[in-house]
Each structure stands twice: as C-alpha cells, then as structure tokens.
Amino acid sequence: MGDRVGWRFDNSYTRLPAALFSRLPPQPVRAPRMVVFNDDLAADLGLDAAALREAPGVFAGNALPEGAEPIAQAYAGHQYGHFVNLGDGRAILLGEQLTPAGRRFDIQLKGSGRTPYSRQGDGRAALGPMLREYVIGEAMHALGIPTTRALAVVTTGETVRREVPLPGAVLTRVAASHIRVGTFQFAAAVDDPVLLPALLGHAIDRHDPGLAGGAAVPQAFLDTMIARQAALVARWMLVGFVHGVMNTDNCAVSGETIDYGPCAFLDTHDPATVFSSIDQHGRYAFGNQPAITHWNLARLAEALLPVMEGGEKRALEAASAVLATFPERYGHHYRTGLCAKLGLFTATAADAALGERLLAIMATVRADFTATFVALADMAEGRAPPPVDSAEFRAWQEDWQARLARQPQPLAEATALMRRSNPQVIPRNHLVEAALEAAVAGDIAPFERLVAAVRDPFVATAANAPFRAPPPAGGPCYKTFCGT
C-alpha cells in the first residue's frame, strides 16, 4: 500500500532465512536537517519531493516510512584478499520501494547507528564522505554507468570522531539491490543448507527472473554476473574511474557501482594510480581493476559450487569454463568503447592497438586523461592544436587521421561519436575536495554547482567551464579515505 508521499514498500529480503539479516530500527539523531535532496530520483521512485524535503527525520532514522521493515544485512567479503565476516555495520535497509514503472529499489540509510555487525565502529558517518557518495553517484549516472544513487543527505546535529571531530550525517542510498558477492560468500560459509539456495533464488527473482526454471541455474546466474561485471569495469576504465576498494563485499550482483569511499577519477593517466590511503600495495590500482573484477567473480563461483549439479568435479569444471569467458567479454566492451573514444566505428585488433598506443603515450608524458580525449575531436576538425607535444604523439596522430579517413563514415559523424563518448566534465578531485570542505564549513553552494555540472557531462558550456579545467600543476598527491 502507498502513503500520501508515495512510499510503496514490498520487502522481499525480509522473507529470506533470518540468518541473512538482523531486524532493528535505525538509531534516532539529535537534530536532523536536510542538506541536499535529489528531486529527479524522488520522481523516478514515485515520491513527493516537496513533502519529503520537509521531513528530514525520515532520512535520519527518527521516523519510519509507512511499510518499512528495517534490517541490517549480513554478508562476508575478501577485504584486500583476506576473508572476513562483515555485514551492515552502519547501514539500515528500510525496505524495497516499488516505483510507478514497476521497478524495485532498496532504500537504505547509511550512517544510521550501530548494528550487530558494527564490530568496533560507531555506526555513524561524517558529512563529507556522504556528500562525496552523492556527487560521485550522480556523475556516474550521468555518464551512463550503472550505479547506486543518493536520495538525500541530512546532518544529524551530532559529532562523529575520526582523526578530528566532524559533523555527522546520514545518506539515503538507492540501489537495485544490496546483494553482493560477499552475501553469497556469507551464505556459503554458514552451516545451513537452506541459506545458499534461498539467496540464489531471491537474487534470480529480483534481477534475472528469466533464469528461473532453466537448466544449470547456478551456472547461468554466474554467467550473467560475469557479463554485467565485464561491462561495468570496462566503463570505469573508459572514463578513468578508480573505485579504490574493490573488496568482494563491494561487488554488487546487480552490476551497479556501489560504495564511493576512497574513489576518484584520474587526472593524469597512469595505470598504477592509487588514491586510497590504505591501499599500500596497489591492489586496487586503476590498471588492476579488470583483473580484480575477475578475481572477485572467482570468489562468487566458489560460493556457488555447493548448489551446482553433477558433483564437485563437474561443478568446478563448469564454473571454471564460465569464468574463463571474462577476459574476452571485458575486452570486447573495452575495445569497443576505446575505439568510439577515437571516433572509430569498428573495434578490430588494429583499431584497439591504435588506442593502446595513445594511452601509452599519455602515460609517458603524464597527459590529462579526460582533457586529452576531449581534445581529439577539435583537433580532428582543425580547430585545436594537438593536446600532447611529442614526436611519438605526432606519429600516432598521422596514423589515427589516416584511419579516420579510411572508414566510410564522414568526419562529422566520427567527431560526433567522440563527443558522445568523451565526457567534458568529470568530478575533478580538487573540485570535489573544495566543494566538500565548503559544505562541511556550512556553505553548500559550491557543492550544488558541482552537482549541476556533473549531471550534464558531455556538453561544454560557459557555466561548466570552471569544472572542465585540469587541476593546477604542482599540486599535492591526491589521497582519499574510506570515511569509516
């Protein structure tokens, strides 16, 4: 049933075995205040934005929407390669909203207090990291990359203590689901034969109902997950996005990008780029992301082995055969996207090699990732100088322009393809930090301007000119923190 603001909850996850979650309400806060609210997302969810803007308590956990059944989900995960039992240590899933279009989305409060899975944490969140998740989610959505999004961020009127005291906040996260590779790892690790089949059936009903009742369902589910993750990580690589914490508990079976803690976008191109302050050995460096995705999917395959038919040997062979398809699937998406960034309508091996040559040159001279690709269209039309001044680039430019001339599509179509494929605006790291610093100090206007700019990333305008410029030269090495 719906209420006057449009909440229509149907909470299928709470009908799963109780070992997969704990029922508990969010912990109320002292003085909730709305900081940002996502009107467009509210409309998509079928919610009355005007009414909810005046109800910050709902987004802080002080009041529950009609039909909510608050739970904290249990899951496990490989964190930097080490298996750990985890769970929602500072998040409460209010329920599953049914939209007017018939879609189902989780509504989760992040920073809503301690849970049985908090371990030594306080269950709270600070304003800066929650606003970071909001703006990066909006940027990814505008770039066409599957992502969770934020409906609202509220401050709590309370202080959280990290290295220094910070204003507390709660973020309302919207996701196709919060089922993770780590959720399957948890179900497989618990000594309860009911758990894993129940979770698998739920995930299929939620995301892939066409698989239900078919042959070799666990293998088919794994195959679908591999297809989603291969496409997702290729899209990350094509815009220079570094997730920063690709643990298996941050790998969603929906194929959405989830958890925007120590994430950032490349400025200068370098495959070894690491932004996370705790990734000491570069496990989750930019260039490692495809291999780590493959590794995470192998952990999903291991978790599914007990429900695959034919005995252990045949199950392992079947899972291995499906896993072996990841490199080519990823490669297909990446090659196609890279060639589109060059204005090429094919993605042959030679075309992809042309793109890799450019990336190698960019890494050598530390060229700006986003600005270099943006400049190609103008350069092809003779309206801008080359973005890189080197003999290697000039040789590459000759080969690239000769390749453009050989394809049947006219130059105007090629440059239009480049402009559709190369964003003008990304959330530049220095601008994100400046906006967050201002917001924490009480001035939300720079943050709102940044959000507006990243929501329209493919068009250069006078308004977004300040958001298109690379960072000043000689700035400090950029580092991010998880915010816990």
C-alpha positions as CSV (number, residue, x, y, z in Angstrom):
1,M,0.0,0.0,0.0
2,G,1.2,3.5,-0.7
3,D,1.0,6.6,1.6
4,R,0.5,10.2,0.8
5,V,4.1,10.9,-0.2
6,G,4.3,7.8,-2.4
7,W,6.0,5.1,-0.3
8,R,5.1,1.6,-1.6
9,F,7.2,-0.9,0.2
10,D,7.3,-4.7,-0.6
11,N,10.2,-6.1,1.4
12,S,11.1,-9.4,-0.2
13,Y,14.5,-9.7,1.5
14,T,12.8,-10.0,4.9
15,R,11.1,-13.1,3.7
16,L,14.5,-14.9,3.4
17,P,16.0,-17.0,6.2
18,A,16.7,-14.9,9.3
19,A,20.4,-15.7,9.3
20,L,20.9,-13.3,6.4
21,F,19.9,-10.2,8.4
22,S,19.0,-8.7,11.7
23,R,15.9,-6.8,12.4
24,L,16.5,-3.5,14.2
25,P,15.5,0.2,13.8
26,P,17.9,3.0,12.9
27,Q,19.1,5.0,15.9
28,P,17.5,8.4,16.1
29,V,19.7,11.5,16.0
30,R,19.5,14.8,17.9
31,A,18.6,17.4,15.2
32,P,18.2,16.2,11.6
33,R,18.5,18.8,8.9
34,M,18.2,18.4,5.2
35,V,21.4,19.3,3.3
36,V,20.7,18.0,-0.2
37,F,17.7,16.2,-1.8
38,N,17.5,14.5,-5.2
39,D,14.3,15.7,-6.8
40,D,14.8,13.8,-10.0
41,L,15.5,10.5,-8.2
42,A,12.5,11.1,-6.0
43,A,10.3,11.5,-9.1
44,D,11.6,8.2,-10.5
45,L,10.8,6.5,-7.3
46,G,7.2,7.8,-7.3
47,L,7.8,10.0,-4.2
48,D,6.6,13.5,-3.4
49,A,9.8,15.5,-3.3
50,A,8.2,18.7,-1.9
51,A,6.8,16.8,1.1
52,L,9.9,14.8,1.8
53,R,12.2,17.8,1.7
54,E,10.3,18.9,4.8
55,A,10.8,15.6,6.5
56,P,14.5,15.2,7.3
57,G,13.7,12.9,10.2
58,V,12.6,10.2,7.8
59,F,16.1,10.3,6.2
60,A,17.9,10.3,9.6
61,G,16.1,7.4,11.1
62,N,13.9,9.4,13.5
63,A,10.7,8.4,11.8
64,L,10.0,5.3,9.7
65,P,8.1,5.5,6.4
66,E,4.9,3.5,6.3
67,G,5.6,-0.1,5.3
68,A,9.3,0.0,6.2
69,E,10.8,-3.1,7.8
70,P,14.3,-2.0,8.9
71,I,17.0,-4.6,8.8
72,A,20.8,-4.8,8.7
73,Q,22.1,-7.3,6.2
74,A,24.7,-9.9,6.9
75,Y,27.5,-10.6,4.4
76,A,31.1,-11.5,4.2
77,G,33.9,-10.5,1.9
78,H,37.5,-10.6,0.9
79,Q,39.0,-7.4,2.0
80,Y,42.4,-6.8,0.4
81,G,42.5,-10.6,-0.2
82,H,41.6,-11.7,3.3
83,F,38.2,-13.3,4.1
84,V,36.2,-11.6,6.8
85,N,32.7,-11.8,8.1
86,L,31.1,-8.4,7.8
87,G,27.6,-7.1,7.5
88,D,25.9,-3.6,7.5
89,G,27.9,-2.1,10.3
90,R,26.4,1.4,9.9
91,A,23.5,0.9,7.5
92,I,19.9,0.0,7.8
93,L,17.8,-1.2,4.9
94,L,14.3,0.4,5.3
95,G,12.7,-1.7,2.6
96,E,12.1,-2.1,-1.1
97,Q,10.3,0.7,-2.9
98,L,8.1,-0.3,-5.9
99,T,8.1,2.5,-8.5
100,P,5.3,3.6,-10.7
101,A,7.1,1.9,-13.6
102,G,7.1,-1.4,-11.7
103,R,10.8,-1.4,-10.7
104,R,12.1,-2.4,-7.2
105,F,14.7,-0.4,-5.4
106,D,16.3,-0.8,-2.0
107,I,16.1,2.3,0.3
108,Q,18.9,2.2,2.7
109,L,20.1,4.6,5.4
110,K,23.9,4.8,5.7
111,G,25.3,6.2,8.9
112,S,22.2,5.3,10.9
113,G,23.9,3.8,14.0
114,R,25.3,0.7,15.4
115,T,24.2,-2.8,14.4
116,P,25.1,-6.3,15.3
117,Y,27.8,-6.2,12.6
118,S,29.4,-2.9,13.7
119,R,32.4,-4.6,15.4
120,Q,34.3,-1.7,16.9
121,G,32.6,1.0,14.8
122,D,30.2,3.7,16.0
123,G,27.8,3.1,13.1
124,R,27.8,6.7,12.1
125,A,29.0,8.7,9.1
126,A,30.5,12.1,8.6
127,L,29.1,14.8,6.2
128,G,32.0,14.9,3.8
129,P,32.1,11.2,2.8
130,M,28.3,11.2,2.5
131,L,28.3,14.2,0.1
132,R,31.1,12.5,-1.8
133,E,28.9,9.5,-2.4
134,Y,26.1,11.8,-3.5
135,V,28.1,13.7,-6.1
136,I,30.0,10.7,-7.5
137,G,26.8,8.7,-7.8
138,E,25.2,11.5,-9.8
139,A,28.3,11.8,-12.0
140,M,28.3,8.1,-12.7
141,H,24.6,8.0,-13.5
142,A,25.0,10.9,-16.0
143,L,28.0,9.1,-17.6
144,G,25.7,6.1,-18.3
145,I,27.5,3.9,-15.8
146,P,25.2,1.6,-13.6
147,T,25.4,3.0,-10.1
148,T,23.7,3.3,-6.8
149,R,22.5,6.8,-6.1
150,A,21.7,9.0,-3.2
151,L,18.2,10.3,-2.5
152,A,19.1,12.6,0.4
153,V,21.9,13.7,2.8
154,V,20.9,15.0,6.2
155,T,23.0,16.2,9.0
156,T,22.4,14.8,12.5
157,G,23.2,17.7,14.8
158,E,25.8,15.3,16.4
159,T,29.6,15.0,16.1
160,V,31.4,11.9,14.9
161,R,35.0,11.4,15.8
162,R,37.6,10.3,13.3
163,E,41.0,11.8,13.2
164,V,39.2,15.0,14.2
165,P,35.6,15.8,15.2
166,L,33.3,16.1,12.2
167,P,29.6,16.9,11.6
168,G,27.6,13.7,11.5
169,A,25.3,12.8,8.5
170,V,23.1,10.1,7.1
171,L,22.9,9.3,3.4
172,T,19.8,7.6,1.9
173,R,21.2,5.2,-0.7
174,V,19.0,3.8,-3.5
175,A,20.1,0.6,-5.2
176,A,18.7,-2.1,-7.5
177,S,19.6,-4.3,-4.5
178,H,22.4,-4.6,-1.9
179,I,23.1,-8.3,-2.7
180,R,26.8,-8.6,-3.1
181,V,29.4,-11.3,-3.9
182,G,30.1,-11.2,-0.2
183,T,26.4,-12.0,0.5
184,F,26.9,-15.3,-1.3
185,Q,30.2,-15.9,0.4
186,F,28.4,-15.5,3.8
187,A,25.6,-17.9,2.8
188,A,28.1,-20.5,1.6
189,A,30.1,-20.2,4.8
190,V,27.2,-20.6,7.2
191,D,26.4,-24.2,8.2
192,D,22.8,-24.1,7.0
193,P,22.0,-25.9,3.7
194,V,18.9,-23.8,3.2
195,L,20.7,-20.4,3.1
196,L,22.5,-20.5,-0.3
197,P,19.6,-21.9,-2.4
198,A,17.3,-19.4,-0.8
199,L,19.6,-16.5,-1.6
200,L,20.2,-17.6,-5.1
201,G,16.5,-18.0,-5.8
202,H,15.9,-14.5,-4.4
203,A,18.7,-12.9,-6.5
204,I,17.3,-14.5,-9.6
205,D,13.8,-13.5,-8.9
206,R,15.0,-9.9,-8.3
207,H,17.5,-9.5,-11.2
208,D,17.1,-12.3,-13.6
209,P,13.7,-13.9,-13.5
210,G,14.2,-15.4,-17.0
211,L,16.7,-17.8,-15.5
212,A,14.2,-19.4,-13.1
213,G,13.3,-22.9,-14.0
214,G,16.0,-23.3,-16.6
215,A,18.8,-25.8,-16.8
216,A,22.0,-25.3,-14.8
217,V,20.6,-22.3,-13.0
218,P,23.7,-21.5,-10.8
219,Q,26.0,-21.6,-13.8
220,A,23.6,-19.4,-15.8
221,F,23.5,-16.9,-12.9
222,L,27.3,-16.9,-12.7
223,D,27.4,-16.3,-16.5
224,T,25.0,-13.3,-16.1
225,M,27.1,-11.8,-13.3
226,I,30.2,-12.1,-15.4
227,A,28.5,-10.3,-18.3
228,R,27.4,-7.5,-16.0
229,Q,30.7,-7.0,-14.3
230,A,32.7,-7.2,-17.5
231,A,30.6,-4.4,-19.0
232,L,30.7,-2.3,-15.7
233,V,34.5,-2.3,-15.2
234,A,35.1,-1.6,-18.9
235,R,33.0,1.6,-18.5
236,W,35.1,2.5,-15.4
237,M,38.3,2.2,-17.4
238,L,37.0,4.2,-20.3
239,V,36.3,7.3,-18.1
240,G,39.3,6.9,-15.8
241,F,37.3,6.0,-12.7
242,V,39.2,4.4,-9.8
243,H,36.9,2.6,-7.4
244,G,39.6,2.3,-4.7
245,V,38.1,-0.5,-2.6
246,M,37.1,-3.4,-4.8
247,N,36.6,-5.9,-2.0
248,T,34.0,-8.7,-2.7
249,D,31.5,-7.0,-0.4
250,N,31.6,-4.0,-2.7
251,C,30.8,-6.1,-5.8
252,A,27.0,-6.0,-6.4
253,V,25.3,-8.7,-8.3
254,S,23.1,-6.1,-9.9
255,G,26.1,-4.8,-11.8
256,E,25.9,-1.4,-10.2
257,T,28.8,0.5,-8.9
258,I,28.5,0.5,-5.1
259,D,30.4,2.2,-2.3
260,Y,32.0,5.5,-3.1
261,G,34.5,5.7,-0.2
262,P,38.1,6.1,-1.5
263,C,37.2,6.6,-5.1
264,A,38.4,9.2,-7.6
265,F,38.9,10.0,-11.3
266,L,42.2,10.1,-13.0
267,D,43.7,13.4,-13.7
268,T,47.0,12.4,-15.4
269,H,46.9,9.0,-17.0
270,D,48.8,6.3,-15.1
271,P,47.7,2.7,-14.8
272,A,49.4,2.5,-11.4
273,T,47.3,5.2,-9.9
274,V,46.1,4.5,-6.4
275,F,44.0,7.1,-4.5
276,S,43.1,5.1,-1.4
277,S,45.2,5.9,1.7
278,I,45.0,2.3,2.9
279,D,45.9,0.5,-0.4
280,Q,49.6,0.3,0.4
281,H,50.5,-2.2,-2.3
282,G,48.3,-1.0,-5.1
283,R,46.0,-4.0,-5.2
284,Y,43.1,-1.8,-6.4
285,A,45.2,0.5,-8.7
286,F,43.4,1.8,-11.8
287,G,45.1,-0.7,-14.2
288,N,44.4,-3.7,-11.9
289,Q,40.6,-3.2,-11.9
290,P,39.8,-5.7,-14.7
291,A,41.9,-8.5,-13.1
292,I,40.5,-7.8,-9.6
293,T,36.9,-8.0,-11.0
294,H,37.8,-11.4,-12.5
295,W,39.2,-12.4,-9.1
296,N,36.0,-11.3,-7.3
297,L,33.9,-13.3,-9.7
298,A,36.0,-16.4,-9.0
299,R,35.0,-16.0,-5.3
300,L,31.4,-15.9,-6.4
301,A,31.9,-19.1,-8.4
302,E,33.4,-20.8,-5.3
303,A,30.4,-19.7,-3.2
304,L,28.0,-21.2,-5.8
305,L,29.8,-24.6,-6.2
306,P,27.7,-26.3,-3.4
307,V,24.5,-25.7,-5.4
308,M,25.8,-26.7,-8.8
309,E,24.8,-30.1,-10.1
310,G,26.9,-33.1,-11.0
311,G,29.3,-33.4,-8.1
312,E,32.3,-31.4,-7.0
313,K,34.5,-32.2,-10.1
314,R,31.8,-31.4,-12.7
315,A,30.7,-28.2,-10.8
316,L,34.3,-27.0,-10.7
317,E,34.8,-27.6,-14.4
318,A,31.5,-25.8,-15.2
319,A,32.4,-22.8,-13.1
320,S,35.9,-22.6,-14.5
321,A,34.6,-22.7,-18.0
322,V,32.2,-19.8,-17.4
323,L,34.9,-17.8,-15.5
324,A,37.2,-18.2,-18.5
325,T,34.9,-16.1,-20.6
326,F,35.6,-12.9,-18.5
327,P,38.7,-11.6,-20.3
328,E,37.2,-11.7,-23.8
329,R,33.9,-10.2,-22.6
330,Y,35.7,-7.4,-20.8
331,G,38.0,-7.0,-23.8
332,H,35.0,-6.7,-26.2
333,H,33.4,-3.9,-24.1
334,Y,36.7,-2.1,-23.6
335,R,37.9,-2.3,-27.2
336,T,34.5,-1.1,-28.5
337,G,34.4,1.8,-26.1
338,L,38.1,2.8,-26.6
339,C,37.6,2.9,-30.4
340,A,34.5,5.0,-30.0
341,K,36.5,7.5,-28.0
342,L,38.8,7.7,-31.1
343,G,35.8,8.2,-33.4
344,L,36.2,4.7,-34.9
345,F,33.0,2.7,-35.7
346,T,34.8,-0.6,-35.7
347,A,36.9,-2.3,-33.0
348,T,39.3,-4.5,-34.8
349,A,42.6,-5.6,-33.1
350,A,44.4,-2.9,-35.1
351,D,42.0,-0.2,-34.1
352,A,42.3,-1.2,-30.4
353,A,46.1,-1.2,-30.7
354,L,45.9,2.3,-32.0
355,G,44.0,3.3,-28.9
356,E,46.5,1.5,-26.7
357,R,49.4,3.4,-28.4
358,L,47.7,6.6,-27.4
359,L,47.3,5.5,-23.8
360,A,50.9,4.5,-23.6
361,I,52.0,7.9,-24.9
362,M,49.7,9.6,-22.4
363,A,51.2,7.6,-19.5
364,T,54.7,8.5,-20.6
365,V,54.1,12.3,-20.7
366,R,51.5,12.2,-17.9
367,A,48.8,13.7,-20.0
368,D,45.4,14.5,-18.6
369,F,43.1,11.5,-19.2
370,T,39.8,13.4,-19.8
371,A,41.2,16.5,-21.5
372,T,43.3,14.6,-24.0
373,F,40.4,12.6,-25.3
374,V,38.1,15.7,-25.3
375,A,40.7,17.5,-27.5
376,L,40.8,14.8,-30.2
377,A,37.5,15.9,-31.8
378,D,38.6,19.5,-32.0
379,M,42.0,18.5,-33.3
380,A,40.4,16.3,-36.0
381,E,38.4,19.2,-37.2
382,G,41.5,21.5,-37.3
383,R,40.1,23.7,-34.5
384,A,42.6,23.0,-31.8
385,P,46.3,22.1,-31.5
386,P,47.5,18.6,-30.5
387,P,46.9,18.0,-26.8
388,V,50.4,16.4,-26.5
389,D,53.6,17.8,-27.9
390,S,55.9,14.9,-28.7
391,A,57.3,13.1,-31.7
392,E,55.5,9.9,-30.6
393,F,52.2,11.7,-30.5
394,R,52.7,13.3,-33.9
395,A,53.4,9.9,-35.4
396,W,50.3,8.5,-33.7
397,Q,48.2,11.4,-34.9
398,E,49.2,10.7,-38.6
399,D,48.2,7.1,-38.2
400,W,44.9,7.9,-36.5
401,Q,43.9,10.5,-39.0
402,A,44.7,8.1,-41.8
403,R,42.5,5.6,-40.1
404,L,39.6,8.1,-39.8
405,A,39.9,8.8,-43.5
406,R,39.6,5.1,-44.4
407,Q,36.3,4.5,-42.7
408,P,33.1,5.1,-44.7
409,Q,31.6,7.5,-42.1
410,P,32.3,11.2,-42.7
411,L,34.5,13.1,-40.3
412,A,31.4,14.9,-38.9
413,E,30.0,11.6,-37.8
414,A,33.3,10.5,-36.3
415,T,33.7,13.7,-34.2
416,A,30.0,13.4,-33.1
417,L,30.8,9.8,-31.9
418,M,33.9,11.2,-30.0
419,R,31.8,13.9,-28.3
420,R,29.2,11.3,-27.2
421,S,32.0,9.0,-25.9
422,N,34.3,11.5,-24.1
423,P,32.9,13.5,-21.2
424,Q,33.8,17.1,-20.9
425,V,33.1,17.1,-17.2
426,I,34.1,14.6,-14.5
427,P,34.1,15.2,-10.8
428,R,37.7,16.6,-10.7
429,N,39.3,15.6,-7.5
430,H,40.4,19.1,-6.4
431,L,37.0,20.5,-7.1
432,V,35.3,17.7,-5.2
433,E,37.5,18.4,-2.2
434,A,36.9,22.1,-2.3
435,A,33.2,21.6,-2.5
436,L,33.2,19.2,0.4
437,E,35.3,21.4,2.5
438,A,33.0,24.3,1.9
439,A,29.9,22.2,2.7
440,V,31.4,21.0,5.9
441,A,32.1,24.6,6.8
442,G,28.4,25.5,6.2
443,D,28.4,26.7,2.5
444,I,26.6,24.2,0.3
445,A,26.5,26.4,-2.8
446,P,29.9,25.1,-4.3
447,F,28.7,21.6,-3.9
448,E,25.4,22.3,-5.6
449,R,27.2,23.9,-8.5
450,L,29.5,20.9,-8.8
451,V,26.5,18.5,-8.8
452,A,24.8,20.5,-11.6
453,A,27.9,20.4,-13.7
454,V,28.5,16.6,-13.4
455,R,24.8,16.0,-14.3
456,D,25.5,17.2,-17.9
457,P,28.9,15.8,-18.7
458,F,29.1,15.6,-22.5
459,V,28.5,19.3,-23.4
460,A,30.9,22.2,-23.0
461,T,29.1,25.3,-21.8
462,A,30.2,28.6,-20.3
463,A,28.6,27.5,-17.0
464,N,30.7,24.4,-16.7
465,A,34.0,25.8,-17.9
466,P,35.4,26.0,-14.4
467,F,34.6,22.3,-13.9
468,R,36.4,21.3,-17.1
469,A,39.9,22.5,-16.3
470,P,42.6,20.1,-15.1
471,P,44.0,20.7,-11.6
472,P,46.7,23.3,-11.1
473,A,50.2,22.0,-11.8
474,G,52.4,21.1,-8.9
475,G,49.5,20.2,-6.6
476,P,49.9,17.6,-3.8
477,C,49.4,13.8,-4.5
478,Y,45.7,13.2,-4.1
479,K,44.6,10.7,-1.5
480,T,41.1,9.6,-0.3
481,F,39.9,7.9,2.8
482,C,37.1,5.4,3.4
483,G,35.2,7.6,5.8
484,T,34.5,4.9,8.4
